[in-house]
């Protein structure tokens, strides 16, 4: 998955997978992280997890962040190397510096560590559809697909039956 994510997101694909596996942030916590959340200390590197993406907020909302699940903020230590041997702390510091440079150039206004190609905060559905799904399929993850008939109420009050495709990865 790391290699496929890197192909799809060359600025941060491998780092995103390794940080998730090595430090445990939830998706909404990780994908709102900014350069200021990465802290270099005397003993190593840490990440402040104080927010998560608010999945109920509209894409154009002034703020799309809320407190993490259970309102539990935390600081997590970043290992120098991940379980796969990836230089995680070094890669995170490099990405922090790159995000700050992107911000200075006007390409990443919030200095997000994992921005969209246009420098914005991801929406879960677009991330899943455009990044994770193609990377997971290319990495050989197994999945199930099916179709479901749903009732959709239109703005004019009419109800229409729509056939939609669904997909779920077989995860442990």
Secondary structure by P-SEA (a helix, b strand, c coil): caaaaaaaccccaaaaaaaaaaccccaaaaaacccccccccccbbbbbcccccccccccccccccccccccccbbbbbbcccccccaaaaaaaaaaaaaaaaaaaccccccccccccccccccaaaaaaccaaaaaaaaccccccbbbbbbbbccccbbbbbbbbbbbcccc
